[in-house]
Amino acid sequence: MDLTGKHAIVTGGGTGIGLAIARDLARAGAQVTITGRRMEVLQEVAEDGMHPMVMDVTDDKAVERIIAEAVDLRGPIQICIANAGIAEGRKLHKTSTEFWRKIMATNLDGCFYTVRECLKSMNTTDWGRVIAISSIAGLRGSAGAGAYGASKHGVIGMIRSFSEDFMGGPYTFNSICPGYVDTPIVTRNVDAIKDRAGISADEARDMMVTLNRHKRLISPEEVAAAAMWLCHPLSGSTNGQEIQIAGGQV
């Protein structure tokens, strides 16, 4: 697949799933704007064709400004990967309003701001792909993760609705819903679970591994492969869908 001449943006592009997708897009010829909160992280991982820009997706004015700057530098955005997110869990009675808003601000509001601003330039082109990274938690409830699950359900509903807004046009809108992926988020969750439950790191990791149907962690590259398929010129009939990557039926 040749994406030469296409401008892509990947939020949360410095680590994990976002980095894997950004690398694949760049290797296919796209000019890829990668964003995150820490320039040093972005610069350290950037390869040829990857352009770091600091952006906090929870700040709507910053998203508007940075995406406009990226468009000025590299042309209209035709591939939007709304990946930035946080995965933290708390039981209902321990979920403060502050915690709820933190999760929503990044996972749901940030996705909305990113897609909205990307569409401003995408609308001037004759082809585009919008891909949001949701989660299997966006398809089913997850114990101890009400805020996270709600945010990821919201992402799916939003992307479905946007696909209807542009139905019949040259743009598609889809979500990817991974299970537990071998990323720094899993490492942080291992630490949190072992401290909370009083178990070893291996036992905490196994708790997440067993929730994937094939009983192993998913690699970021597997998720990136699905994103690349959705960017293929022949994927235009896949629209308003949730692509599950969970090792089996969810």
N, C-alpha and C positions, 0 to 999 in steps of 0.2 A: 504494500500500500504506500503510495507516494502522496505525502501531505505538503510537498513543497509549495510555498506561497500562502499557506494557511497560518493564521495567527491563533494560538491557543492560550488560554489562561488556566492555571491550576492553583487554586487556593490551598493553603496547607501543603505547598509543594516541596518543602524542605526535608520531609521525613516520610516513612511508611508508604501508604497507598498513593498519596499524592506524588511523592518522588518517583515511584515506579511508573506511574502514568506519564509524568512529565518526561522521563527519560525515553520511554517508548515513542512518545509524540515527536520529540526532538530527533530521534534516530530515524523517524519516518520522514523527516524533512521540514517539519513545522517549526516556526519560531514560537517559543513557549515562554510566556511570562509566568514565573513562579512567585507566589507571594507567601508571606508568613510574617511573624512578629519580630524575628531576629535575623538581621542581615547577615551576621557571621555564619549562621547555620545555612542560609540559602547560598551564600558565596562558596562555602566549602563543598557543596554537593553539585553545583551547577556545572553542566557539561556544555559542549558546543551547541548553540541553538537555544540554550536556556538562559533567561534574563531575570535576575532577582529584583524584586521590589518589595519593600516593607509595606504591609497593609494589615490592619486590624479589621476583620470582617464584621465586628460588632459595631463599628463606627460608620454609619451610613454616609457621612460626608467624606470620610477618608476613602471609602470604597468608590464613591463617585469620582473623586479626584484622581486616585491612582489608576483606575481603569481608563479614565479619559487620557491620562498621560501615556499609558501603555498603547492606546489606540493611536495617539499622535506619533509615537515612536515606531510602531510596527504594523499599523494598519488595522482595519476592522477585525474584531474578534469573531471567529467562525466556529471555534470549539471552546465551550465553557465547561470546565470541570469544577463544580462546587463541592469541594472535598473537605475544607476546614471544619473541624469539629472537636468536641471534647466528650469523653466517655467517663462519667462519674456516676456512682449510684448511691442512693440513700433511701431507706424505707420511708413510708409516708409520714409517720409521726416525727421523723427527723429531717424532713424536707422543709427548710425555711423558705420564705419568699425570696430572699437573696439568692439562695442556691438555685431555686426554680428559674429565676430570671437569668442567672448566669448561663445555665444550660440552654435556655431558649434563645438568648441573645446570640450565642455562637452557632448553634446547630440549625436553628430555624430562621431567625432574623438574618443571620449572616448569609445563609443560602439565598434567601429572597433578595437581599441587596446585591449580591454578586450576579445573579441571573438577570435582575432588572437592568443593571448597568451594562452588562454584556449585550443585552438585546438592543440597546440603543444603536450600536454600530453593526451588529449582526443583521439588523433590519435593512441595512443598505446593501446587503449582499444577496446572492441567489442560492446560498447553501449554508447550513449551520447545524451544529450538534450541541445540545445542552444535556449534561450528565451530572446528576447529583448523587453523591455517595451517601446512601441511607444505611440501613442495617436490617438484619433479621428482626431486631427489636422494633422496627417500624412495621412489621407484619404480624407480630404477636406480642403479648405482654411478657415482661421480664421481671421476675421477682427482685425487689429492692432497687428498681431503676425506673420508677414512674415518670420522672421528669425526662430522662433520656429517651425512654420509649415514646413518650408523647411528642417529643421534638422530632424523632425520626418518622413517626406516623404522619406528622405535619408535613415533613419534606415530601413524602410520597403523595399525599393529597394535593399539595401545591404543584408538584411536577405534573401530575395527572391533569390538573385543571389547565395549566399552561399549554399542555399538548392539545387540549380541546380549543383553546384560544387560537392556535395557529394551525389547526387541522387543515390538511390539503395544501399547505405551503411547503417551502423547501427546508423547514427546520423541524428537528425531532427533539423530544424531551423524554428522557428516561431516567430511572433510578437504578442504582446497583445496590444490592442488599447483601453484604457479606456477613458471615458468621464471625467467629473469633479469628483475627488475622495476626500473624506474627510481626507485630510492630511495637514501638516503644509504649503504646497505650496498654498493651497486654502486660508488658514488664511493670508498668506502674500499678496496674490492677493486681498483679501478683503480690506486690508489696503491701497494698491496701488490704487484700483478702487475708494474707497470712497474719498480719498484725491484728486485724479485727477478729478472726476466727481462732487465733492461737495455734496455727498449723505451720508446717514447713512450706518453703517456697515451691518445692516440687509438688506437694499436695495441692497448693493453691493453683498452680499452673494446670494440674490435671483436672481440676474442677472446670476450667474453661475449655480445655481440650475435649472433654467428654460431652460438652454441649454441641460440638460440631458432629454431624451425623456420621462422618467417616473417621472420627476419633483422632484427628490431628489438626494442628493449626494450619490455616490457609496462608499461602505466601502472598505478599503484596503483588508479585508478578502475575499471579493468577487473576487477581482483580483487575490489574492493568490490561491483561489480555482481553477481558470482557469489554473494558472501555474502548480499546482499540477496535474491536469488532463493531461497536456501536458507532464508531467514527468512519467505518468503511462506506464507500459510495453506495454499496448494495444493501445497506441496513436501513434504508429510508422507510420501509414498511414496518419497522419496529419502533413504535411510538406510544408514549403513555404507559410504558411497561415497567415492571420491577424485576430486574434480573437477580435471581437468588444464587448466591455462591456460598453454600453452607454444607456441602458434602452429602446432600441428600434432601429429601422432602422436608420442608419446614412445617 
